[in-house]
């Protein structure tokens, strides 16, 4: 079985930060030796709370992702895994929808509400109650409506971190155990 994992970072959260770094290691150990880290840039300042800038950022980053992934022949893979963070969750979900990758598995770290408009089917999400980028009640409702399991971490921010370093390590361990289980066994 041929497998590929694709990593869609956030704007300020690149693929070598903890969530994407450790999930990449886990995926590799579970047979996703083919991997692609999408790299994109958007430098228009703070986009939080600005729908116009958010739309512009999404369109810019999506176009960059399309270019970076243009050489992949998706039909060569039996198993496609998208691991994404923040705005990357929107890009991954919309990319899968546009290119008909219905069977792709999605790991959504701190998904934004727009992610759910593209209705990824086989997915799991992770979010913190102190995430300033998301309305937790809205994300919870959208996850429930789309039947996407959502793990919520109390007092964690957009990086799934809080003020206590040891608590952050515990949270990261829990996220990675759940990530591993999802990759290995699905929903």
N, C-alpha and C positions, 0 to 999 in steps of 0.2 A: 504494500500500500504506500503510495507516495503522499507525503504531507508537506505543507508549507505553512509557516506562521508569518504574519505581517504585523508590524508594530506601528501604530499611529500615535505619535506623541501629542502633547498639548503644545501651546505656543511657548510657554516658559518651562515646560516639563519634558526634557529630552529623554531619549531612550537609555541613557546611562544613569538616570535617577532610580531610586529603589524599586518602585512598583514595576517599571518596565524592564529594568535590569534583572531582577530576580525571576520575574515571570518568564523572561527569555531563557534563563538557565533551566527552569523547570520544563518548559516546552521542549527544549533541546533534549533533555534527558528522557522525555516521553516520545521521542522519535521525530520531532519537528526539526530535522537537521537543516532543511532548506528554510532560510529565514530572510526577511527583508525588513530593514528599518527605514521607514519613510522619514525623509528629512525635508522640512519646509520652513519657510520664514515669512513672517508678517510683522511689519514694524510701524503700525499706525497708532501706537500708544495704547492706553487703557480702553478696552472694548466693553468691559463689564457694564451692563445696564444700558448700553447704546445699541439698539436693534439694527440700525443702519451699519455701524461699524462691525457688528457681529456678522451680519450677512456678507459684508465685503470680505471679512477675514475668512469666513467659510468658503466663499467662492474662490478666493485667491489660493487658499491652502488645498482645496479640492483639486483645482487645476494642476497644482504642483504634484499632488499625489498621483493623479492620472498619468502625468509624464513619467514619474519615477516607476510606476508599475506597468507601463505600456508594454514592456518586453515579456511579461509573464503570460504564459499560455495556461490559463486556468483549468482547461480540460485535461491537462497532464496530471492534475492532483485529485486524489480521491478524498482528501481531508484538508480543508482550509480553515485556519484559525486566525481570527483578527483580535489582537489585543490592543486596546486603545485607552487614551487618557484625555479627559476634558473635551475640548473641541475636536480632538481626534476621534471621539466616540461618534460624533455626527458624521465626520468624514468617512469612517469605516462603515457605518450603517448605510449611508447613502451610496457609497461606492458598491457595496455588496448588492444593493437593490438595483442600481443602474446596470451593473454587469451580470445580473442574474445569478449571483452566488448565493442562492437561497439556502443551501445546506451549510454555509459557513458558520462556524461557532464564533461567538463574540464574548469577549471579556471586556466589560465596560467599567473602567476605573473613573469614578466621579463623573458620570454621564450628565450631560446638559439636557434640558427638556426637549430640544429639537431632535435629539437622537431618536426619540421614540416615534417621531413622525415617519421614520423609515422602517419601523417595526421589525427589528431583527428578531428572528424566530428562536434560534437556539442560543440563548444568551444568559449571562449572569452579570449583575451590577454591584458596585461597592460605592458607598457614599458616607460622608460624615455629617453629623447634625450641625456643625459649625462651618459648613461650606458656604462661603459668601457668594459663590457663583450660582447656587441653585436654591430653589424653594423646595425644601425637603418634602413637604406635604405633596407638592405637585409631582415630584420625581417618584415618590412612593405610590401615588395614585396611578401615574402613567405605567409604572412597572407592573402594578397589579392588573391593570386593564390589558396589558400586553403579555401577561403571564411570564414575566421575567423576574426570577428571584432577585431580591435586592437585600444586600447585607448592609445594615446601617450601624455606624460606629459613633457612639456618644462623644460629643465635644471634639470631634476631629474636623480638621479643615479640608481645604481643597486638595491637599497632598496626603490626606488621611493621617494627619499628624496633630498632636496637641502640645501642650507645654512640658510634658513629662517624657523624657527620652526613653526611659525604660518601658513606659506604656506604649510608646511608638513602636518599639521593637516587638512587643507582644501583639500589637495590632498588625504589624507587617507580617509576623509569623502566621497569624490567623488568616489574613488575606491570601498569603501564599499557599497555605494548606488548602483553602477553599478553591484557589486557582488550580492547584494540582488536581484536586478531585474533579473539578469541572472538566479540565482537559482530558483526564483519563476516563471519566465515566459519563460526562454530559449532565444534563439537568436531572 
